[in-house]
Amino acid sequence: MTDAPAAPPVTLFSRPGCHLCDDARIVVAEVCGRLDVAWDERDIDADDALTERYGLSIPVVEVDGREVARYLVTARGLEAALAGRE
C-alpha cells in the first residue's frame, strides 16, 4: 500500500469570472514557478463546503494549510510566507 501524494504546499481558492482571482493566479504561478514550489487551484464553486467557507471572500491563498492572503495577493507577501515555512 502506498501513501497518497502530499498536497502541494500552495493552494489558490478561486472561482471562474473573478478578476481578482485571475490576478492572483498570475502572481502565484510566477512566484511558485520561480521558486520551484508546487501549487494547485481549487474552484470553490465546485465544492459546497468551500463555497460556504469562502463565499465572496476570494481569492484566498494558503501555504501549508495556513491562510496567507485574501483578496489581494502580492509576490512579496507570498515569497515571505514561503520563506517562513518550516
C-alpha positions as CSV (number, residue, x, y, z in Angstrom):
1,M,0.0,0.0,0.0
2,T,1.4,3.4,-1.0
3,D,0.7,6.7,0.7
4,A,-1.4,9.3,-1.1
5,P,0.7,12.1,-2.6
6,A,1.1,15.1,-0.5
7,A,-0.9,18.2,-1.3
8,P,1.0,21.0,-3.0
9,P,2.2,23.5,-0.4
10,V,0.4,26.4,-2.1
11,T,-3.3,26.4,-2.8
12,L,-5.3,29.2,-4.5
13,F,-9.0,29.2,-3.8
14,S,-10.9,31.0,-6.6
15,R,-13.9,30.9,-8.9
16,P,-14.4,31.5,-12.6
17,G,-15.1,35.1,-13.6
18,C,-13.3,36.6,-10.6
19,H,-10.9,39.3,-11.9
20,L,-9.0,39.3,-8.5
21,C,-8.6,35.5,-8.8
22,D,-7.2,36.0,-12.3
23,D,-4.6,38.5,-10.9
24,A,-3.8,36.2,-8.0
25,R,-3.3,33.2,-10.4
26,I,-0.7,35.2,-12.3
27,V,1.2,36.0,-9.1
28,V,1.0,32.5,-7.6
29,A,2.2,30.9,-10.9
30,E,5.1,33.3,-11.3
31,V,6.3,33.1,-7.7
32,C,5.9,29.3,-7.4
33,G,7.5,28.8,-10.8
34,R,10.5,30.9,-9.9
35,L,10.9,29.2,-6.5
36,D,10.1,25.7,-7.8
37,V,7.2,25.2,-5.4
38,A,4.2,23.1,-6.4
39,W,0.7,24.8,-6.2
40,D,-2.8,24.0,-7.1
41,E,-6.0,25.9,-7.6
42,R,-9.4,25.0,-6.2
43,D,-12.6,26.2,-7.7
44,I,-14.8,27.0,-4.7
45,D,-18.0,26.7,-6.9
46,A,-17.2,23.0,-7.4
47,D,-17.4,22.2,-3.7
48,D,-20.3,23.2,-1.5
49,A,-18.1,23.3,1.6
50,L,-15.7,25.7,0.0
51,T,-18.5,27.9,-1.3
52,E,-19.9,28.1,2.2
53,R,-16.5,28.8,3.7
54,Y,-15.3,31.5,1.3
55,G,-18.4,32.9,-0.3
56,L,-17.3,36.1,-2.0
57,S,-14.1,36.4,0.1
58,I,-11.8,35.3,-2.6
59,P,-9.2,34.8,-3.8
60,V,-7.5,33.1,-0.8
61,V,-4.0,31.7,-0.8
62,E,-2.9,29.1,1.7
63,V,0.6,27.9,2.3
64,D,0.7,24.5,4.1
65,G,-2.9,25.0,5.0
66,R,-2.4,28.4,6.6
67,E,-4.1,31.4,5.0
68,V,-1.5,33.9,3.9
69,A,-3.5,36.2,1.6
70,R,-7.1,37.2,0.9
71,Y,-8.4,39.4,-1.9
72,L,-5.0,40.9,-2.9
73,V,-2.2,38.5,-3.5
74,T,1.3,40.0,-3.8
75,A,4.5,38.4,-4.9
76,R,6.3,39.9,-1.8
77,G,3.6,38.5,0.6
78,L,3.7,35.0,-1.0
79,E,7.5,35.0,-1.0
80,A,7.6,35.9,2.7
81,A,5.1,33.2,3.5
82,L,7.1,30.6,1.6
83,A,10.3,31.8,3.2
84,G,8.7,31.3,6.7
85,R,7.9,27.6,6.0
86,E,9.4,25.1,8.4
